[in-house]
Every structure is written in C-alpha cells, then in structure tokens.
Amino acid sequence: MSYALEKDCRVLAPTHDAIAKTFLVGAWFRHEAWAQAHPDLVNRFRAVMRETARWANTHHDESSKILEKYMKLTTAPEMRRVPFAETVDRAQVQALIDMAAKYGALKSAFPAADLLLPDR
C-alpha cells in the first residue's frame, strides 16, 4: 500500500473493512490422513511457523531485507506492514467464511473450528 500511495495511487474505498477490522489473509492447511500419519511433523511445522512470525514481527529491519529480496520492493522504516499471525484467531477466519457464504463463494457458512487444529 505504501508503494502504491507513493506512486500517486489512491484508495477508492476501504474494501477490506467490509469483511472485518482484522482477518486472516493466508494460512497453511493439511490433509487429515497425512496429519494423523505425521503428527510430529505437523507439530514441528506449526512451532516453526509461529516462531518465524514472532521473529519477523519483532525484527523489522532484518525481515524487511528478506521482503525486499523476495518481493522486489523497497521498504522504508516508516512503512506500515501487516503483522504475521503468531496464533490463529478463529473469529478472523470466521469473518472470511461468513463473507464467502454471504456472496455465494461457499454454499453455506460453517464453524471456523472445522478447519483449524485445536488450540495449543
């Protein structure tokens, strides 16, 4: 967003606000049978992703360099960044499910808990 606004782009409407104030933008999913066959890998992956998010959220200078390298963007210290999720907030996932059902991308809404591992 910072880059676009610097290039004289403007916000026509805060479209994401129609979903929720905050919501999950991306997530990793696993196949149930595979997860049951590899519980140690699932738990290790989950722990690594959480720790990586914590690191990126608390080391902006270092994580900015990684973003610059792979996203081909220039980051500035004052640049607003979306935080990496360190935990999954079921309400943020539910907002997306409800919106998708409301506009027909899903046949009906369902509990976000149906998609998520139990809290740990």
Secondary structure, DSSP 8 states (H G I E B T S, - for coil): -HHHHHTT---S--GGGGT-SS---------HHHHHH-HHHHHHHHHHHHHHHHHHHH-HHHHHHHHHHHH-----TT-------SS--HHHHHHHHHHHHHTTSSSS---GGGTS----
